[in-house]
Amino acid sequence: MSSDEEDLFYGSEDEKLIKWENVPKDPKIALEAKVKEFEISSSLPWTETFLVNSGALPEDIDPNDDFQREDAFYDVTLKAILRGQLLLKKYDVPIERPNDYFAEMLKTDDHMEKIRQTMLKDQAKLETAERNRKLRDMKKFGKKVQQEILQERQKKKKAAMQMANRHGKALSEAKGLDTFDVEALDQKSLHKVKGTRKNVGKNPRRLAKDSKFGFGGKKRGLKQNTGVSAADMSGFPGRKMKKLDGPKRNSQGKPNQKKNRPGKHTRNKIKNRPNK
């Protein structure tokens, strides 16, 4: 509340009436009079006021378009700032912060340390993601190079086979040989080049190990019975087999002799017999 309003509010009724009578009836005239009261004298230097006139807005602005109005405000303000910088330089007013300028931070050192650690973690995550991306790219490039090398080898092998076939056909046509003879000659030359030996058996040590440990193939279920092996009775001759309805036999195939148990009197005599 201004001083005039306070006087109107707290003063007596006669004083209030006098104050309101002095106010112009036209609001435009009243506003202009009040602006003149606040108007700063032009005799003061510019460094005491720092007033910069931004100028009027363009007339072709749509007042209902917020984006257009905000854009116009931004342009006008930017021009006023540039004009103010020129005036500050004209009056030798420093506008740049010196290198040794010290300003106390609003946040504590602990809080800033937390922020620094968070920034370092974010930077480490970005570096890790970039490194992983490069590794993936290198892996894809490596696979592509490997495929190209394999394709090149296949091409060379195919070209060598075609050259060998052409050489064989030319040799057969020159010497009058058939295809079988040409292939035999090619195999013979191949063995000579590779230094292979013919009619050479396995190493005795290899044979011994194969017989002891095996040499590949299925290992499980080799001793499991099948229908054929269960019906095969060649390993059980009839004279050694047990007869289901006959007496029990010992390991030699002879019938066991049943021993009668001695009587009670005889067992007592044997029990009471003096030891020699």
C-alpha positions in Angstrom: 0.0 0.0 0.0 1.5 3.4 -1.0 1.7 6.4 1.1 -1.2 8.1 -0.7 -3.4 5.1 -0.2 -2.4 5.0 3.5 -3.4 8.7 3.8 -6.7 8.0 2.2 -7.3 5.0 4.3 -6.2 6.3 7.7 -7.1 10.0 7.3 -10.3 11.7 8.3 -13.3 11.8 6.1 -12.6 15.4 5.0 -9.0 14.6 4.1 -10.1 11.6 2.1 -12.5 13.7 0.2 -9.9 16.3 -0.7 -7.5 13.6 -1.9 -10.0 11.9 -4.2 -11.1 15.3 -5.5 -7.6 16.0 -6.7 -7.4 12.7 -8.7 -8.4 13.2 -12.4 -11.6 11.6 -13.6 -10.0 10.2 -16.8 -7.9 7.1 -15.9 -5.5 7.8 -18.8 -4.7 11.2 -17.5 -4.3 9.8 -14.0 -1.8 7.1 -15.2 0.2 9.7 -17.2 0.4 11.9 -14.1 1.6 9.0 -12.0 4.2 8.0 -14.6 5.6 11.6 -14.5 6.0 11.3 -10.8 8.1 8.2 -11.2 10.0 9.5 -14.2 13.7 9.8 -13.6 15.4 13.0 -14.5 17.3 12.9 -17.8 20.1 14.9 -16.2 21.4 11.8 -14.4 24.2 9.9 -16.1 23.4 6.6 -17.8 25.5 4.6 -15.3 23.2 5.7 -12.5 20.1 4.4 -14.2 21.2 1.7 -16.8 18.0 2.2 -18.7 17.8 0.6 -22.1 14.8 1.2 -24.4 13.8 -2.0 -26.0 11.6 -0.4 -28.6 8.1 -1.3 -29.7 6.9 -4.7 -30.8 6.1 -5.4 -34.5 2.6 -4.5 -35.5 1.9 -7.6 -37.5 1.9 -9.9 -34.4 -1.1 -12.0 -33.8 -2.1 -11.3 -30.1 -3.7 -14.8 -29.9 -0.6 -16.6 -31.0 1.5 -17.3 -27.9 4.5 -18.7 -29.8 4.6 -15.7 -32.1 4.4 -13.3 -29.2 7.1 -15.1 -27.2 9.4 -15.1 -30.3 8.9 -11.3 -30.7 9.7 -10.7 -27.0 12.8 -12.8 -27.3 14.0 -10.8 -30.4 13.3 -7.4 -28.8 15.0 -8.4 -25.5 18.1 -9.7 -27.4 18.5 -6.4 -29.3 18.2 -4.5 -26.0 20.9 -6.6 -24.4 23.3 -6.0 -27.3 22.6 -2.3 -27.1 23.2 -2.3 -23.3 26.6 -4.2 -23.8 27.7 -1.5 -26.2 26.7 1.2 -23.7 28.5 -0.6 -20.9 31.7 -0.8 -23.0 31.3 2.9 -23.9 31.2 3.9 -20.2 34.1 1.4 -19.2 31.9 -0.7 -17.0 33.3 -4.3 -16.6 30.9 -6.9 -17.8 33.2 -10.0 -17.9 34.1 -12.0 -14.8 37.8 -12.0 -14.1 39.8 -15.3 -14.0 40.5 -15.0 -10.3 36.9 -14.3 -9.4 35.8 -16.3 -6.3 32.1 -17.0 -5.5 30.9 -19.1 -2.7 28.8 -22.1 -3.8 25.3 -22.4 -2.6 25.7 -26.2 -2.2 28.0 -27.9 0.2 31.2 -29.7 -0.7 29.7 -33.1 0.2 26.8 -32.5 -2.1 29.1 -31.5 -5.0 31.2 -34.6 -4.3 28.1 -36.8 -4.7 27.3 -35.0 -8.0 30.9 -35.5 -9.2 30.8 -39.2 -8.4 27.5 -39.5 -10.2 28.9 -37.8 -13.3 32.0 -40.1 -13.2 29.7 -43.2 -13.0 27.7 -41.9 -16.0 30.9 -41.3 -17.9 32.2 -44.8 -17.1 28.9 -46.3 -18.3 29.1 -44.4 -21.5 32.7 -45.5 -22.0 31.8 -49.1 -21.3 28.9 -49.0 -23.7 31.1 -47.5 -26.4 33.9 -50.1 -25.8 31.3 -53.0 -26.0 29.9 -51.5 -29.2 33.4 -51.4 -30.8 34.1 -55.0 -29.7 30.8 -56.1 -31.3 31.7 -54.3 -34.5 35.2 -55.8 -34.5 33.7 -59.3 -33.9 31.3 -58.8 -36.9 34.2 -57.5 -39.0 36.3 -60.5 -37.9 33.6 -63.0 -38.9 33.2 -61.2 -42.2 37.0 -61.4 -42.9 37.0 -65.1 -41.9 34.1 -65.9 -44.3 36.0 -64.1 -47.1 39.1 -66.1 -46.4 37.2 -69.4 -46.4 35.5 -68.4 -49.7 38.8 -67.5 -51.2 40.2 -70.9 -50.1 37.2 -72.7 -51.7 37.8 -70.7 -54.9 41.5 -71.7 -55.0 40.7 -75.3 -54.3 38.0 -75.4 -57.0 40.4 -73.8 -59.5 43.1 -76.4 -58.6 40.7 -79.2 -59.1 39.6 -77.8 -62.4 43.3 -77.4 -63.4 44.0 -81.0 -62.4 41.0 -82.3 -64.4 42.2 -80.4 -67.4 45.7 -81.7 -67.0 44.3 -85.3 -66.7 42.3 -84.9 -69.8 45.2 -83.4 -71.7 47.4 -86.3 -70.5 44.9 -88.9 -71.6 44.5 -87.4 -75.0 48.2 -87.1 -75.5 49.1 -90.7 -74.3 45.9 -92.4 -75.4 45.0 -93.5 -71.8 41.6 -93.9 -70.5 40.1 -92.2 -67.4 41.1 -95.0 -65.0 44.7 -94.9 -66.0 44.8 -91.1 -65.7 43.3 -91.3 -62.2 45.8 -93.9 -61.2 48.7 -91.8 -62.4 47.3 -88.8 -60.6 47.0 -90.8 -57.3 50.6 -92.1 -57.8 51.9 -88.6 -58.3 49.9 -87.4 -55.3 51.4 -90.1 -53.0 54.9 -89.1 -54.2 54.3 -85.5 -53.5 52.9 -86.1 -50.0 55.5 -88.7 -49.1 53.0 -91.4 -48.1 54.1 -95.0 -47.8 52.1 -98.0 -49.1 51.5 -101.4 -47.5 52.4 -100.2 -44.1 50.4 -101.6 -41.2 49.6 -100.2 -37.8 52.1 -99.7 -35.1 52.2 -102.8 -32.8 51.9 -100.5 -29.8 48.8 -99.0 -31.4 47.3 -102.5 -31.9 48.0 -103.4 -28.3 46.3 -100.4 -27.0 43.3 -100.9 -29.3 42.9 -104.4 -28.1 43.1 -103.3 -24.4 41.2 -100.0 -24.4 39.2 -100.2 -27.7 39.4 -97.9 -30.6 36.2 -95.9 -30.7 32.6 -96.9 -31.3 29.9 -97.8 -28.9 31.0 -98.7 -25.4 27.8 -99.0 -23.4 25.5 -102.0 -23.5 28.1 -104.4 -25.0 27.4 -107.0 -22.3 23.7 -106.6 -22.4 21.6 -109.7 -23.4 19.6 -109.7 -26.5 17.0 -112.2 -27.8 19.6 -114.1 -29.8 22.2 -114.3 -26.9 19.5 -115.4 -24.4 18.4 -118.3 -26.6 22.0 -119.4 -27.3 22.7 -122.4 -25.1 26.0 -123.4 -26.8 28.0 -122.5 -23.7 26.0 -124.8 -21.5 26.5 -128.5 -22.4 23.8 -130.9 -21.2 26.0 -133.2 -19.2 27.1 -130.3 -16.9 23.7 -128.7 -16.5 21.7 -129.2 -13.4 18.6 -131.4 -13.5 15.6 -129.6 -12.0 14.0 -132.9 -10.8 17.2 -134.7 -9.7 19.4 -134.5 -6.6 21.6 -131.5 -6.0 25.1 -131.9 -7.4 28.5 -130.5 -6.4 31.0 -128.6 -8.5 32.2 -131.8 -10.2 28.7 -132.7 -11.3 28.3 -135.6 -8.8 25.2 -135.9 -6.6 25.6 -134.7 -3.0 25.6 -137.6 -0.4 23.2 -136.9 2.4 24.8 -137.3 5.8 22.6 -138.6 8.6 22.9 -136.7 11.9 24.1 -138.8 14.8 21.8 -139.4 17.8 21.8 -137.6 21.1 23.6 -140.3 23.0 26.4 -140.4 20.3 26.7 -136.6 20.3 27.1 -136.6 24.2 29.8 -139.3 24.0 31.6 -137.2 21.4 31.2 -134.1 23.5 32.4 -135.8 26.7 35.3 -137.6 25.0 38.6 -136.6 26.7 41.0 -134.6 24.6 44.3 -136.2 23.8 
